[in-house]
Amino acid sequence: MPQIPPMDLVLSGYFPGVIGKVTELHAVYYYEHWGFDVTFETQVGRELSEFIGEFQAGRDGFWAAIAAGAFVGAVAIDGRKAQADGARLRWFIVAPSFQGTGVGKKLIREAVRFCREARHPKICLWTFQGLDAARCLYEREGFRLAVEHEVYQWGRNIKEQMFVLDLVQ
């Protein structure tokens, strides 16, 4: 799949309807590819809505990827507990038709850049085993696997994983 020319990809902040778009993309993708049930969609929608409602510029970050005028992905940094537990990288997703085009790499790099500028000491993200392309992106940016355990969640047994990127040395 070809890379998207940089001038054709725009990273935007919040815009009306983006909470629904992020929630829908997550719900459809994870249902179709992993069999996640309705509890996943409701959790994404609820927690993303709460995050946007409490958003503080400089502490938190949110980026929507727009290509050719269409929403194609997103990522967020939740900095509410950054000093104690690390900033959380959340709601990272790229539409299947844009995976492998460089959109995900640009989103992750923007999130890491933001955390460095915000002086967050570390970034944590929760994911699960099997999302190999995303894991490669995380590891290329310096994230390391810190925790791994089995859990029953969203109607399935999964091996949940937490990755950490230390930003202060």
One Martini backbone bead per residue (centre of mass of N, CA, C, O) as a GRO file, in nm:
protein
  169
    1MET     BB    1   0.097   0.035   0.023
    2PRO     BB    2   0.086   0.357  -0.004
    3GLN     BB    3   0.182   0.650   0.085
    4ILE     BB    4   0.086   0.940   0.229
    5PRO     BB    5   0.101   1.239   0.156
    6PRO     BB    6   0.151   1.488   0.381
    7MET     BB    7  -0.062   1.695   0.242
    8ASP     BB    8  -0.310   1.466   0.276
    9LEU     BB    9  -0.254   1.488   0.593
   10VAL     BB   10  -0.457   1.562   0.878
   11LEU     BB   11  -0.426   1.700   1.202
   12SER     BB   12  -0.682   1.706   1.437
   13GLY     BB   13  -0.897   1.792   1.651
   14TYR     BB   14  -1.171   1.865   1.759
   15PHE     BB   15  -1.499   1.769   1.625
   16PRO     BB   16  -1.799   1.737   1.526
   17GLY     BB   17  -1.846   1.375   1.566
   18VAL     BB   18  -1.574   1.230   1.662
   19ILE     BB   19  -1.671   1.045   1.886
   20GLY     BB   20  -1.843   0.866   1.698
   21LYS     BB   21  -1.619   0.785   1.498
   22VAL     BB   22  -1.430   0.646   1.698
   23THR     BB   23  -1.635   0.447   1.812
   24GLU     BB   24  -1.715   0.311   1.546
   25LEU     BB   25  -1.440   0.210   1.454
   26HIS     BB   26  -1.393   0.034   1.696
   27ALA     BB   27  -1.648  -0.142   1.698
   28VAL     BB   28  -1.621  -0.264   1.414
   29TYR     BB   29  -1.334  -0.372   1.417
   30TYR     BB   30  -1.352  -0.549   1.689
   31TYR     BB   31  -1.583  -0.723   1.588
   32GLU     BB   32  -1.472  -0.832   1.312
   33HIS     BB   33  -1.167  -0.924   1.430
   34TRP     BB   34  -1.250  -1.011   1.764
   35GLY     BB   35  -1.558  -1.023   1.887
   36PHE     BB   36  -1.658  -0.785   2.024
   37ASP     BB   37  -1.878  -0.646   2.229
   38VAL     BB   38  -2.085  -0.396   2.351
   39THR     BB   39  -1.894  -0.319   2.590
   40PHE     BB   40  -1.682  -0.183   2.417
   41GLU     BB   41  -1.840   0.048   2.288
   42THR     BB   42  -1.943   0.175   2.555
   43GLN     BB   43  -1.664   0.232   2.673
   44VAL     BB   44  -1.552   0.414   2.458
   45GLY     BB   45  -1.777   0.629   2.456
   46ARG     BB   46  -1.768   0.706   2.756
   47GLU     BB   47  -1.457   0.768   2.795
   48LEU     BB   48  -1.428   0.971   2.562
   49SER     BB   49  -1.640   1.172   2.659
   50GLU     BB   50  -1.507   1.236   2.929
   51PHE     BB   51  -1.240   1.335   2.819
   52ILE     BB   52  -1.346   1.570   2.644
   53GLY     BB   53  -1.499   1.711   2.884
   54GLU     BB   54  -1.194   1.730   3.051
   55PHE     BB   55  -1.023   1.883   2.869
   56GLN     BB   56  -0.665   1.990   2.869
   57ALA     BB   57  -0.465   2.195   2.751
   58GLY     BB   58  -0.126   2.055   2.775
   59ARG     BB   59  -0.218   1.773   2.904
   60ASP     BB   60  -0.393   1.706   2.659
   61GLY     BB   61  -0.458   1.489   2.366
   62PHE     BB   62  -0.596   1.527   2.020
   63TRP     BB   63  -0.616   1.319   1.715
   64ALA     BB   64  -0.727   1.354   1.384
   65ALA     BB   65  -0.740   1.180   1.086
   66ILE     BB   66  -0.721   1.337   0.758
   67ALA     BB   67  -0.825   1.210   0.432
   68ALA     BB   68  -0.975   1.348   0.182
   69GLY     BB   69  -1.195   1.449   0.415
   70ALA     BB   70  -1.153   1.187   0.592
   71PHE     BB   71  -1.189   0.978   0.847
   72VAL     BB   72  -0.891   0.755   0.963
   73GLY     BB   73  -0.818   0.849   1.270
   74ALA     BB   74  -0.670   0.808   1.613
   75VAL     BB   75  -0.553   0.992   1.913
   76ALA     BB   76  -0.465   0.994   2.271
   77ILE     BB   77  -0.390   1.205   2.563
   78ASP     BB   78  -0.396   1.124   2.906
   79GLY     BB   79  -0.291   1.359   3.172
   80ARG     BB   80  -0.428   1.332   3.461
   81LYS     BB   81  -0.183   1.100   3.564
   82ALA     BB   82   0.113   1.163   3.472
   83GLN     BB   83   0.288   1.201   3.736
   84ALA     BB   84   0.211   0.922   3.874
   85ASP     BB   85   0.149   0.706   3.599
   86GLY     BB   86   0.116   0.845   3.340
   87ALA     BB   87   0.044   0.882   3.037
   88ARG     BB   88  -0.230   0.806   2.818
   89LEU     BB   89  -0.264   0.604   2.551
   90ARG     BB   90  -0.554   0.646   2.336
   91TRP     BB   91  -0.761   0.557   2.077
   92PHE     BB   92  -0.600   0.389   1.873
   93ILE     BB   93  -0.672   0.434   1.518
   94VAL     BB   94  -0.709   0.274   1.190
   95ALA     BB   95  -0.832   0.243   0.907
   96PRO     BB   96  -0.801  -0.028   0.714
   97SER     BB   97  -0.749   0.139   0.436
   98PHE     BB   98  -0.488   0.295   0.607
   99GLN     BB   99  -0.321   0.071   0.665
  100GLY     BB  100   0.023   0.115   0.585
  101THR     BB  101   0.051   0.454   0.518
  102GLY     BB  102   0.145   0.628   0.801
  103VAL     BB  103  -0.073   0.722   1.001
  104GLY     BB  104   0.008   0.581   1.267
  105LYS     BB  105   0.291   0.700   1.290
  106LYS     BB  106   0.201   0.996   1.306
  107LEU     BB  107   0.025   0.972   1.559
  108ILE     BB  108   0.237   0.861   1.757
  109ARG     BB  109   0.446   1.089   1.722
  110GLU     BB  110   0.262   1.316   1.819
  111ALA     BB  111   0.211   1.206   2.103
  112VAL     BB  112   0.508   1.198   2.195
  113ARG     BB  113   0.576   1.492   2.144
  114PHE     BB  114   0.370   1.608   2.339
  115CYS     BB  115   0.481   1.471   2.599
  116ARG     BB  116   0.752   1.608   2.594
  117GLU     BB  117   0.644   1.904   2.602
  118ALA     BB  118   0.466   1.839   2.874
  119ARG     BB  119   0.650   1.666   3.071
  120HIS     BB  120   0.600   1.375   3.067
  121PRO     BB  121   0.755   1.097   3.208
  122LYS     BB  122   0.529   0.900   3.079
  123ILE     BB  123   0.398   0.627   2.878
  124CYS     BB  124   0.086   0.454   2.857
  125LEU     BB  125  -0.048   0.134   2.731
  126TRP     BB  126  -0.335  -0.049   2.639
  127THR     BB  127  -0.360  -0.386   2.523
  128PHE     BB  128  -0.331  -0.673   2.295
  129GLN     BB  129  -0.272  -0.965   2.181
  130GLY     BB  130  -0.227  -0.936   1.804
  131LEU     BB  131  -0.135  -0.627   1.750
  132ASP     BB  132   0.134  -0.615   1.563
  133ALA     BB  133   0.149  -0.342   1.414
  134ALA     BB  134   0.121  -0.165   1.664
  135ARG     BB  135   0.358  -0.280   1.821
  136CYS     BB  136   0.573  -0.185   1.622
  137LEU     BB  137   0.523   0.113   1.661
  138TYR     BB  138   0.583   0.127   1.960
  139GLU     BB  139   0.873   0.005   1.953
  140ARG     BB  140   0.997   0.222   1.757
  141GLU     BB  141   0.942   0.449   1.994
  142GLY     BB  142   1.027   0.272   2.281
  143PHE     BB  143   0.843   0.076   2.375
  144ARG     BB  144   0.761  -0.146   2.654
  145LEU     BB  145   0.697  -0.435   2.796
  146ALA     BB  146   0.543  -0.461   3.138
  147VAL     BB  147   0.254  -0.610   3.099
  148GLU     BB  148   0.095  -0.946   3.141
  149HIS     BB  149  -0.250  -1.075   3.103
  150GLU     BB  150  -0.526  -1.247   3.172
  151VAL     BB  151  -0.863  -1.175   3.037
  152TYR     BB  152  -1.207  -1.103   3.074
  153GLN     BB  153  -1.326  -0.919   2.784
  154TRP     BB  154  -1.564  -0.830   2.564
  155GLY     BB  155  -1.642  -1.152   2.537
  156ARG     BB  156  -1.328  -1.233   2.602
  157ASN     BB  157  -1.023  -1.378   2.580
  158ILE     BB  158  -0.726  -1.202   2.684
  159LYS     BB  159  -0.401  -1.052   2.637
  160GLU     BB  160  -0.300  -0.818   2.830
  161GLN     BB  161  -0.119  -0.503   2.763
  162MET     BB  162   0.163  -0.307   2.881
  163PHE     BB  163   0.306  -0.006   2.771
  164VAL     BB  164   0.627   0.175   2.798
  165LEU     BB  165   0.747   0.525   2.803
  166ASP     BB  166   1.032   0.676   2.888
  167LEU     BB  167   1.118   1.039   2.914
  168VAL     BB  168   1.304   1.010   3.161
  169GLN     BB  169   1.663   0.963   3.268
   0.00000   0.00000   0.00000
